Amino acid sequence: MDNNTWFEVEDPEEYDEEPWDFDEAELAFLAALRARAATWRVSRAPNNVSRPEDDSSLLVWVTLLDEESPLILGEWAVHFYGTHVRAGKVSDQLFNLHESHKHGFFRASGTADELALRCADWFERLLSRPLVRAEWPTAAGAIATRWEFADTGEALLNSPDVPADGTPPVRRVPVRP
């Protein structure tokens, strides 16, 4: 468990932007999410609180990285709309979501507290999954790399030269426990 807090709200005025105007439900959701996240026993990951470009929701997300590379391997977000959420893997820079269960997508309705608990549990499951970097030498002397969840082999990111023939990697390096 990390002593740092999760989902800190940055002050947008530090960046000459308008201050956040969170409503009562959004503040309750954030408080419940942060309280539950304080009990997580997972390695720290970058995370943030904001709004999407269209200001339609409260947006919270986490980023999985390979800090050694350094590369963003994926981002997972929750859009909170007061009485319901949409959550899943981020598909683009506007924080639209892959609407596929394969990418962890779900919708839920309930109170701010109920939704925060469901989303906190979802984030914790994601952050608890081990990540590895699978490596293959290439003919050019470089290293072809695939980053994947170690528990399922689900690929997150591939370099161009990863063998398509199923050749096992010569090395699997833990990225995230």
DRENDO-1510 file (C-alpha; in Angstrom, 1 decimal, always signed):
<recs>
REC; n; res; u; v; w
REC; 1; MET; +0.0; +0.0; +0.0 .
REC; 2; ASP; +1.2; +3.5; -0.8 .
REC; 3; ASN; +1.0; +6.5; +1.5 .
REC; 4; ASN; +0.3; +8.8; -1.4 .
REC; 5; THR; -3.3; +9.6; -2.1 .
REC; 6; TRP; -5.2; +8.6; -5.2 .
REC; 7; PHE; -7.3; +10.9; -7.5 .
REC; 8; GLU; -6.0; +14.2; -6.2 .
REC; 9; VAL; -7.9; +17.2; -7.7 .
REC; 10; GLU; -5.4; +19.5; -9.3 .
REC; 11; ASP; -6.1; +23.2; -9.2 .
REC; 12; PRO; -6.7; +24.2; -12.9 .
REC; 13; GLU; -6.1; +27.9; -12.0 .
REC; 14; GLU; -2.4; +26.9; -11.7 .
REC; 15; TYR; -2.6; +26.5; -15.5 .
REC; 16; ASP; -4.6; +29.6; -16.1 .
REC; 17; GLU; -7.8; +27.6; -16.7 .
REC; 18; GLU; -11.2; +28.0; -15.1 .
REC; 19; PRO; -11.7; +26.4; -11.7 .
REC; 20; TRP; -13.6; +23.1; -11.5 .
REC; 21; ASP; -17.2; +23.4; -10.6 .
REC; 22; PHE; -17.9; +19.9; -9.2 .
REC; 23; ASP; -21.5; +19.3; -8.0 .
REC; 24; GLU; -22.6; +17.6; -4.8 .
REC; 25; ALA; -22.8; +14.1; -6.5 .
REC; 26; GLU; -19.4; +14.5; -8.1 .
REC; 27; LEU; -17.8; +15.5; -4.8 .
REC; 28; ALA; -19.5; +12.6; -3.0 .
REC; 29; PHE; -18.3; +10.2; -5.7 .
REC; 30; LEU; -14.7; +11.5; -5.5 .
REC; 31; ALA; -14.7; +11.3; -1.7 .
REC; 32; ALA; -16.0; +7.7; -1.7 .
REC; 33; LEU; -13.6; +6.7; -4.5 .
REC; 34; ARG; -10.6; +8.2; -2.7 .
REC; 35; ALA; -11.6; +6.6; +0.6 .
REC; 36; ARG; -11.8; +3.2; -1.0 .
REC; 37; ALA; -8.5; +3.7; -2.9 .
REC; 38; ALA; -6.7; +4.6; +0.3 .
REC; 39; THR; -7.1; +0.9; +1.3 .
REC; 40; TRP; -5.6; -0.5; -2.0 .
REC; 41; ARG; -2.6; -2.7; -1.7 .
REC; 42; VAL; -1.3; -2.1; -5.2 .
REC; 43; SER; +1.7; -0.3; -6.7 .
REC; 44; ARG; +1.2; +3.4; -7.5 .
REC; 45; ALA; +0.2; +4.4; -11.0 .
REC; 46; PRO; -0.4; +7.8; -12.5 .
REC; 47; ASN; -4.0; +8.9; -12.0 .
REC; 48; ASN; -6.0; +12.0; -12.5 .
REC; 49; VAL; -9.3; +13.8; -12.1 .
REC; 50; SER; -10.7; +16.1; -14.7 .
REC; 51; ARG; -13.5; +16.5; -17.2 .
REC; 52; PRO; -13.6; +15.4; -20.8 .
REC; 53; GLU; -13.4; +18.0; -23.6 .
REC; 54; ASP; -17.2; +18.4; -23.7 .
REC; 55; ASP; -17.5; +18.8; -19.9 .
REC; 56; SER; -20.2; +16.1; -19.9 .
REC; 57; SER; -18.9; +14.1; -17.0 .
REC; 58; LEU; -16.5; +13.9; -14.1 .
REC; 59; LEU; -13.6; +11.9; -15.4 .
REC; 60; VAL; -11.1; +9.8; -13.4 .
REC; 61; TRP; -8.5; +7.6; -14.8 .
REC; 62; VAL; -5.3; +5.6; -14.3 .
REC; 63; THR; -2.4; +5.1; -16.6 .
REC; 64; LEU; -0.2; +1.9; -16.8 .
REC; 65; LEU; +3.4; +2.6; -17.7 .
REC; 66; ASP; +6.6; +0.9; -18.4 .
REC; 67; GLU; +8.7; +3.4; -16.5 .
REC; 68; GLU; +11.9; +1.8; -17.8 .
REC; 69; SER; +11.0; +2.5; -21.5 .
REC; 70; PRO; +9.1; +5.0; -20.6 .
REC; 71; LEU; +5.9; +4.2; -22.4 .
REC; 72; ILE; +2.2; +4.5; -21.7 .
REC; 73; LEU; +0.8; +1.0; -22.1 .
REC; 74; GLY; -2.8; +2.0; -21.6 .
REC; 75; GLU; -5.3; +4.2; -19.8 .
REC; 76; TRP; -8.5; +3.2; -18.1 .
REC; 77; ALA; -11.2; +5.7; -17.2 .
REC; 78; VAL; -14.5; +6.2; -15.5 .
REC; 79; HIS; -17.0; +8.8; -16.7 .
REC; 80; PHE; -19.3; +9.7; -13.8 .
REC; 81; TYR; -22.7; +11.3; -14.7 .
REC; 82; GLY; -24.3; +11.7; -11.3 .
REC; 83; THR; -26.5; +8.6; -11.3 .
REC; 84; HIS; -24.5; +6.3; -13.7 .
REC; 85; VAL; -21.0; +5.6; -14.9 .
REC; 86; ARG; -19.3; +4.3; -18.0 .
REC; 87; ALA; -15.9; +2.8; -17.5 .
REC; 88; GLY; -13.3; +1.0; -19.7 .
REC; 89; LYS; -10.1; +1.2; -21.5 .
REC; 90; VAL; -9.5; +4.6; -23.1 .
REC; 91; SER; -9.5; +4.6; -26.9 .
REC; 92; ASP; -8.3; +8.1; -27.8 .
REC; 93; GLN; -7.0; +11.4; -26.5 .
REC; 94; LEU; -10.6; +12.6; -25.9 .
REC; 95; PHE; -11.0; +9.8; -23.3 .
REC; 96; ASN; -13.6; +8.0; -25.4 .
REC; 97; LEU; -13.8; +4.3; -24.3 .
REC; 98; HIS; -13.6; +1.0; -26.1 .
REC; 99; GLU; -17.1; -0.2; -25.5 .
REC; 100; SER; -16.2; -3.8; -25.4 .
REC; 101; HIS; -16.3; -6.2; -22.4 .
REC; 102; LYS; -12.9; -7.5; -23.7 .
REC; 103; HIS; -11.5; -4.1; -22.7 .
REC; 104; GLY; -13.2; -4.1; -19.3 .
REC; 105; PHE; -16.0; -1.8; -20.4 .
REC; 106; PHE; -19.1; -1.6; -18.1 .
REC; 107; ARG; -22.0; +0.7; -17.4 .
REC; 108; ALA; -23.6; +0.9; -14.0 .
REC; 109; SER; -26.3; +3.0; -12.2 .
REC; 110; GLY; -26.7; +3.8; -8.5 .
REC; 111; THR; -25.8; +6.3; -5.8 .
REC; 112; ALA; -22.5; +8.2; -5.9 .
REC; 113; ASP; -21.3; +5.9; -3.0 .
REC; 114; GLU; -22.4; +2.7; -4.8 .
REC; 115; LEU; -20.8; +3.7; -8.0 .
REC; 116; ALA; -17.6; +4.9; -6.4 .
REC; 117; LEU; -17.2; +1.5; -4.7 .
REC; 118; ARG; -17.8; -0.4; -7.9 .
REC; 119; CYS; -15.4; +1.8; -9.8 .
REC; 120; ALA; -12.7; +1.6; -7.0 .
REC; 121; ASP; -13.0; -2.2; -7.0 .
REC; 122; TRP; -12.7; -2.2; -10.8 .
REC; 123; PHE; -9.6; +0.0; -10.7 .
REC; 124; GLU; -8.0; -2.1; -8.0 .
REC; 125; ARG; -8.5; -5.3; -10.0 .
REC; 126; LEU; -6.9; -3.6; -13.0 .
REC; 127; LEU; -4.0; -2.3; -10.9 .
REC; 128; SER; -3.5; -5.7; -9.3 .
REC; 129; ARG; -2.8; -7.4; -12.7 .
REC; 130; PRO; +0.9; -8.1; -13.3 .
REC; 131; LEU; +2.4; -6.7; -16.4 .
REC; 132; VAL; +5.4; -8.1; -18.3 .
REC; 133; ARG; +7.5; -7.0; -21.2 .
REC; 134; ALA; +8.1; -10.0; -23.6 .
REC; 135; GLU; +11.2; -9.6; -25.7 .
REC; 136; TRP; +12.5; -11.2; -28.9 .
REC; 137; PRO; +15.8; -10.5; -30.7 .
REC; 138; THR; +15.4; -9.4; -34.3 .
REC; 139; ALA; +17.6; -10.1; -37.4 .
REC; 140; ALA; +18.7; -6.4; -37.3 .
REC; 141; GLY; +20.0; -6.8; -33.8 .
REC; 142; ALA; +17.1; -4.9; -32.2 .
REC; 143; ILE; +14.7; -6.2; -29.6 .
REC; 144; ALA; +11.0; -6.7; -30.6 .
REC; 145; THR; +8.8; -6.1; -27.6 .
REC; 146; ARG; +5.2; -6.9; -26.5 .
REC; 147; TRP; +3.8; -5.6; -23.3 .
REC; 148; GLU; +1.1; -7.8; -21.9 .
REC; 149; PHE; -0.9; -8.7; -18.8 .
REC; 150; ALA; +1.0; -11.7; -17.4 .
REC; 151; ASP; -2.2; -13.3; -16.0 .
REC; 152; THR; -3.9; -13.6; -19.4 .
REC; 153; GLY; -1.3; -12.8; -22.1 .
REC; 154; GLU; -3.6; -9.9; -23.3 .
REC; 155; ALA; -1.3; -7.7; -25.3 .
REC; 156; LEU; -1.3; -4.0; -24.5 .
REC; 157; LEU; +1.3; -2.7; -26.9 .
REC; 158; ASN; +3.5; -4.3; -29.6 .
REC; 159; SER; +6.6; -3.1; -31.3 .
REC; 160; PRO; +6.5; -3.6; -35.1 .
REC; 161; ASP; +8.8; -6.7; -35.2 .
REC; 162; VAL; +7.1; -9.0; -32.8 .
REC; 163; PRO; +7.0; -12.5; -34.4 .
REC; 164; ALA; +3.5; -13.4; -35.7 .
REC; 165; ASP; +4.3; -17.1; -35.8 .
REC; 166; GLY; +3.9; -17.7; -32.0 .
REC; 167; THR; +7.6; -18.0; -31.3 .
REC; 168; PRO; +8.0; -17.7; -27.5 .
REC; 169; PRO; +9.9; -14.7; -26.2 .
REC; 170; VAL; +13.5; -15.2; -25.1 .
REC; 171; ARG; +12.8; -13.0; -22.1 .
REC; 172; ARG; +9.9; -11.9; -20.0 .
REC; 173; VAL; +10.6; -8.9; -17.8 .
REC; 174; PRO; +8.2; -7.9; -15.0 .
REC; 175; VAL; +7.0; -4.3; -15.5 .
REC; 176; ARG; +4.5; -4.1; -12.7 .
REC; 177; PRO; +4.1; -6.7; -9.9 .
</recs>
